[in-house]
Amino acid sequence: MRLVVTCLCLLALQACQTFPAPMTAAARARLALGMAYLQRRQLDLAYPQLQRAWEYAPGHVDNVLALAHYYQLAGQPYAALALYQQGISWHPEAGDLYNNYAVLLCQTTGYAEAQAVFLQALALPRYAARQRTYRNLVRCAQSHGERRQAEKFSAYLAPKQIDEVISGVK
């Protein structure tokens, strides 16, 4: 029910404002507070702050990332997947959206679909977090028994990243 209400609110906000909206100081403050609550796993306190951040800056990439993370922690992976998809349509050059979406796909649907999305992130010319995405791609391949794929993509990792993947450090 909450997902339906959130989706309706998002559509209503989209019709009324420049979308996605720029991040305001008020939105940044609410987002920071919401993220602090998420880090402490205080989901009941995080959600209202994230909602308020969304109201101040609907569709902003940071708000999409934060709200999708909330949905994941709240056990609503399909709401998170839907939000990542919508976020990618609004921000097709936001590599972090692709990366996080692919990580969740790896956990929910499998390696092949996740790999395709990881590769989309890596194909973005201005995407800066390539090492993190390669590390996540290697971990995804390993978790699905795709040893050859993991070895293939490990070649793109810096030596420290390879050690982290092998040891399981995040």
C-alpha positions in Angstrom: 0.0 0.0 0.0 2.8 2.4 0.9 4.4 1.7 -2.5 1.2 2.6 -4.3 0.9 5.8 -2.3 4.5 6.7 -2.9 4.2 6.1 -6.7 1.1 8.2 -6.8 2.8 11.0 -4.9 5.8 10.8 -7.3 3.6 11.1 -10.3 1.7 14.1 -8.8 5.0 15.8 -8.0 6.3 15.1 -11.4 3.3 16.9 -13.0 3.7 20.0 -10.8 7.4 20.7 -10.8 10.6 20.8 -12.8 11.6 17.2 -12.8 14.0 16.0 -11.6 14.4 18.9 -9.3 17.7 20.4 -8.1 18.9 19.5 -4.7 18.1 22.3 -2.2 19.7 22.9 1.2 16.5 21.6 2.9 16.5 18.5 0.8 20.2 17.9 1.6 19.6 18.2 5.3 16.6 15.8 5.2 18.6 13.4 3.0 21.5 13.4 5.4 19.2 12.8 8.4 17.4 10.0 6.6 20.7 8.4 5.6 22.0 8.6 9.2 18.9 6.8 10.4 19.3 4.2 7.6 22.9 3.5 8.8 21.5 2.8 12.3 18.8 0.6 10.8 16.1 3.0 12.2 13.8 2.6 9.2 10.8 4.0 10.8 12.7 7.3 11.4 14.5 7.2 8.1 11.4 7.0 5.8 9.8 10.3 6.8 13.1 12.1 6.3 13.7 10.6 2.9 10.1 11.4 1.9 10.6 15.0 2.9 13.9 15.1 1.0 12.0 13.8 -2.1 9.3 16.5 -1.6 12.0 19.2 -1.7 13.9 17.7 -4.6 11.8 15.1 -6.4 13.6 12.8 -8.7 17.1 14.0 -7.7 19.6 11.2 -8.2 20.7 11.2 -4.6 17.1 10.9 -3.4 16.5 8.0 -5.8 19.6 6.2 -4.4 18.6 6.8 -0.8 14.9 5.9 -1.2 15.8 2.7 -3.1 18.3 1.8 -0.4 15.5 2.3 2.1 13.3 -0.1 0.2 16.0 -2.7 0.1 16.6 -2.5 3.8 12.8 -2.6 4.4 12.5 -5.9 2.6 10.8 -4.3 -0.5 13.3 -5.3 -3.3 10.8 -4.9 -6.1 9.9 -1.4 -5.0 13.7 -0.6 -5.0 14.1 -2.2 -8.5 11.2 -0.1 -9.9 12.6 3.0 -8.4 16.1 2.3 -9.8 14.5 1.8 -13.3 12.7 5.0 -13.0 15.8 6.8 -11.7 17.8 5.5 -14.7 15.2 6.9 -17.1 15.5 10.3 -15.4 19.3 10.1 -15.1 20.7 8.0 -17.9 24.2 9.1 -17.2 24.2 8.3 -13.4 26.5 5.3 -13.1 25.8 4.8 -9.4 22.1 4.1 -10.2 23.1 1.4 -12.7 25.7 -0.1 -10.3 23.2 -0.2 -7.3 20.5 -1.5 -9.6 22.8 -4.3 -10.9 23.8 -5.3 -7.3 20.1 -5.7 -6.4 19.4 -7.6 -9.7 22.2 -9.9 -8.8 20.5 -10.6 -5.5 17.0 -11.0 -6.9 17.0 -12.1 -10.5 20.4 -13.6 -11.3 23.7 -13.0 -13.0 22.9 -12.4 -16.6 20.6 -9.5 -16.1 22.9 -8.0 -13.5 25.9 -8.3 -15.7 24.2 -6.4 -18.5 23.4 -3.5 -16.2 26.9 -3.5 -14.7 28.3 -3.2 -18.2 25.9 -0.3 -19.0 27.4 1.5 -16.0 30.9 0.8 -17.2 30.1 2.0 -20.7 29.2 5.5 -19.4 32.0 7.8 -20.4 31.9 10.0 -17.3 31.3 7.3 -14.7 34.1 7.6 -12.1 33.4 4.6 -9.8 34.5 1.9 -12.3 36.6 0.0 -9.7 33.6 -0.4 -7.4 31.5 -1.6 -10.3 34.0 -4.1 -11.5 34.4 -5.3 -7.9 30.6 -5.7 -7.6 30.5 -7.5 -11.0 33.2 -10.0 -9.9 31.3 -10.6 -6.6 28.1 -11.1 -8.4 29.7 -13.6 -10.8 31.3 -15.5 -7.9 28.0 -15.6 -6.0 26.3 -17.3 -9.0 29.1 -19.7 -9.7 30.3 -17.9 -12.8 34.0 -18.5 -12.1 35.2 -17.7 -15.6 33.3 -14.4 -15.7 34.7 -13.5 -12.3 38.3 -14.2 -13.5 37.7 -12.2 -16.7 36.4 -9.1 -14.9 39.0 -9.4 -12.1 41.6 -8.4 -14.7 40.2 -4.9 -14.6 40.6 -4.5 -10.9 43.5 -2.8 -9.1 45.6 -5.2 -7.0 44.0 -3.9 -3.8 40.5 -4.5 -5.2 41.4 -8.1 -6.1 42.6 -8.7 -2.5 39.3 -7.2 -1.2 37.2 -9.4 -3.4 39.1 -12.5 -2.4 39.0 -11.7 1.3 35.4 -10.6 1.2 36.1 -7.1 2.4 33.6 -4.5 1.3 
